[in-house]
Amino acid sequence: MNKSELIEAMAQEADISKAAAAKALDGMVNAITAALKKGDTVTVVGFGSFYVGERAERQGRNPKTGEPLTIAAAKTPKFRAGKTLKDAL
């Protein structure tokens, strides 16, 4: 399912226009992004939690030359599914 299909499904489920569903989806994504940038965790009860994970610095290799290189530490967004979502699957 891509973004436009998700917007269409949201509009049908909530009985709202596609434009309103698109606005709601964009608002939700922006709010989650802003919270994660601040380092907060976003929990939607019954669905799951979005949080920031830490990836340590590590050694890698340039696939073209085989030369070793250092890959910098990074913060990555992660999602942990909630019980209700897991049970639905």
N, C-alpha and C positions, 0 to 999 in steps of 0.2 A: 504494500500500500504506500503510495507516495503522498505528498502534502495535499495535492488537489483532491485526491480520493478521500483523504482524512477529513478535509473541510466539508466535502459533500456528505460524508457519513455523519459528521457532527451536526450539520444543518438539518438533516433528516431526523436524527435522534432527538434533537432539542426543539424541533419545529420552528427554526429561525431561518433567515436568509443566508445564502452562502457568504455574502459580504460580512454579515455579523459574525458568522462562524470563523471566517478568515481573520477578522479583527481579534476575536477571542483567542484563537490559536497563537497569533503573533504576540498578543499580550502575555499569554502564559509562557511562551518561549523566552521573551524578553525578561520577564520577572524571574524565571529560573536562572537565566544567564547572569543577571545582576546579583542574585543571591550567591551563586557559586563564585563569582568574582570576588565577593567580600569574604569568601571562605565559609559561608553558612551551608547547612544541610537543608534541603527542601524535601519534606515528607508529605506525601498525599496518602492518607489513610486508606488502606484497601488496595492501593495501586503499587506504591513503592517509594523509594527514597533516592534522590539525586544527591551526590556528594563529591568532594574533590579528593582524588587519590594522589599520592606522591609516588613518583618513579625515581629511584636512585640513579646516580651517575653510574655508567657502565662502559665497558670496553666493547668496541665493535670493529668491524673490518670493512674497508672500502671494497665493494664487490668487484670493481673494475681492476684495481691494482693489488688488492690483497693487503694493503697497508693498514696497520692497526690505527684506530682513532678513538677518541673519547667522546661518548655520547652524553651530553649534559643532562643533569637532573631536570625533571619536568613535573608539572601539575597536570592531571588529566581528569576530565569529568567521568564519573562512574554512576551506575544505576544498580540498585539492589531491589529486586521485585518483592512486593508484599505478599502476605499469606493468601489473600483473596485472589490476587492475580495468579499465583502459583497453583492454587486449587482449581481455578477455571481452566487451566491448561491440562 
